[in-house]
Amino acid sequence: MAKEKETKPMGNTVIGSSIVVDGEISGEEPITILGTVKGKVAVAQGVVVEAGATVEADIEGQTVTVSGKVTGNVTAREKLELRPESKMVGNAKAPRIVVADGASFKGNVDMDV
Amino acid sequence: MADKETVIGVETRISGEIRGEEDLVVKGRVDGKIHLSHALTVEKGAIVQADVDVRNLVISGTLVGNIVASESVRLLATARVVGDLAAPRVIMDAGAAYRGRVDMGDIEAARAAVASRSVAKPVASSASTAKASTATNRPAPPRVAPTPKTAAFAAKVAPRFVAPSASDRSAESAPAAPPAFPRVAGSVGSAAPAWAKKKIRRR
């Protein structure tokens, strides 16, 4: 998993810090969000919400890593990780969920058990 | 960190609106609207179906939608663009496909630019023919002969059409022309008589 953290800036799609996307993002490749996304994010691979980023959208991805702020339902097919500085409001659905010390989270958790 | 540039990857599609204050590179697909205070690059293979309002726009992919650029628009050879285009500077490379209306705004500025170009051309041609005359004798006389005319024409026209830069233009053409004249006088005046004159008349 440490490897994954290293590769996140290499994500083929990057939404920069001053960018606002209002709509739907879909695709087959990893995405890194540093800016603001409203609407929906649905990709086949990893989604990284960096510190400082704001996502007001439902997120769907293989792995979802949150360091910023997420408002919406998150579905990860593999793993959801809430980093120490993250803030999340919404339902989380993933087979594996990591909530780091310092993360703030409000919502339901569904680990498919 | 790649935080200075936003990239929409090859396999990614965004439908909706993108706004922001940084450069955006689209390699995948965007449907909707793009509003940036910086540059947008639509890479080869990318599809953008959106109204675009940016500062600079470079297209090598496909764009369908109306374009407004506050600085420039450049269509590279692989660009396929359909839509109206408004920008003060528009550059289209050979091979670019475009359908739509172009609006470069201020007509006076455009006219001045065209006038200055028509003045600049004869200067360039006289320089090139001067070179040619030294290399070969035969084609030189007919080509060189018109240069005094065009130079004189340029001098006449320059002050009329390009008021601010007229002095620069005539200053440029003056030193460029004289080296051509002695060679012209040498080759046309004495050595190349009848056949050269015929060719001139034919033209």
Interface residues (C-beta under 8 A of the other chain):
Chain A: P9 G11 N12 T13 V14 I15 G16 S17 S18 I19 V20 V21 D22 G23 E24 I25 S26 G27 E28 E29 I31 T32 L34 G35 G39 V43
Chain B: M1 A2 D3 K4 E5 T6 V7 I8 G9 V10 E11 T12 R13 I14 S15 G16 E17 I18 R19 G20 E21 E22 L24 K27 G28 G32
